[in-house]
Amino acid sequence: MIPITVVDVSDAEPYVLEVLRSGVIAQGPMVKRFEDTFAEIAGVDHAIAVNNGTTALVAAIQALDLQPGDEVVTSPFTFIATLNAILEAGATARFADIREDDFCVDPEAMAAAITPRTKVLMPVHLYGQTADMGKIAPLAEEHGLALVEDSAQAHGAKFDGKGAGSFGLGCFSFYATKNITTGEGGIITTNDAEIADKLRVMRNQGMRARYEYVMAGHNYRLTDLAAAVAIPQLAKIDEITAKRKANAAKLNEGLAGITGLRTPSELPGRSHVWHQYTVLIGDDAALTRDEFAAKLTERGIGNGIYYPKLVTDYDAYRGHAQVVMSETPVAAKIAQQCLSIPVHAHLTDDQLDTVIGTIREVLGA
Ligand SMILES: *Cc1c(COP(=O)(O)O)cnc(C)c1O
């Protein structure tokens, strides 16, 4: 089986041992090192580590002091955490359709979704490519809205040379299968010193100094043990990204010209970090998407559907007081057609050839 993801924490051992031997296993100097290194990668002044990516999103929204009924406009084609975080933070979610070329929220649809209650625009940089920040950032500015970037899949991605997570409040995940991992972990990036300070206090029970509580806070802290796992990965993030980019280029070349199969692309001005390599299987393909997925599994090619349904397509959210339903036909169609195949940094040339050869064979190309 050629797996869809490989978790590589092989270089972590000395750093984890260093933490174990130090006796400081909760939040300490390794978290600080993780934050400083990641701030540099994202190109921001501040990075605040938290215990997972969902928490990063919740904390970012909480830091904006929204009132009940205030709205966050986001994409319906995302991992469920995007929506859950909005709801947990007490805001109302409203959805804008996505674009077919980047799978991210469409700036025009976002503009149309803005109401007098809108307070936040929350693009999701899906699969490792940023949304069209050249249009979304000015839109936020023009309407006086905060920008929260769900950057969970986009470590090191760029738009016009600017890092994902550097346009507003960037929320990253370090879950096991993300491009960089701490097992479970998250980080919020920002250039706003005041918000950074607030997030640091919020994550630690609202405590500014020992037993000096200045807000109702939480325990959102990451452990030094977890942070240690990511240190060596951060040191070689450029290498990891370069390998993913090279793999995507090989797949794009090898899978070109197959009837009914659309390969993904890195759009001009964007640097895609290829968290996922996602193809679309159209009506004119030799197999349906689900038949294609089953055939790949049968032939030992790992694959995954990210995501089979829109986040609004679950009973749990239907009729939810904080969820505004809307028609998003492009996202609905893509959820039916998408399939991700292996692009991770551990693929060998032989494995890439096998992936390409198998796909050409099962689609009769
Ligand atoms: C992984 C992910 C999250 C949540 O991160 P966790 O660390 O799993 O809590 C949020 N949004 C998107 C788009 C993700 O892929």
The ligand as an ORCA input file, in Angstrom:
! r2SCAN-3c Opt
* xyz 0 1
  C      -6.721     20.142     10.835
  C      -7.598     21.274     10.572
  C      -8.159     22.055     11.609
  C      -8.105     21.676     13.060
  O      -6.881     21.387     13.579
  P      -6.748     20.370     14.815
  O      -5.318     20.538     15.197
  O      -7.069     19.005     14.296
  O      -7.665     20.811     15.887
  C      -8.882     23.174     11.257
  N      -9.089     23.515      9.980
  C      -8.613     22.778      8.960
  C      -8.864     23.232      7.560
  C      -7.862     21.633      9.213
  O      -7.401     20.906      8.190
*
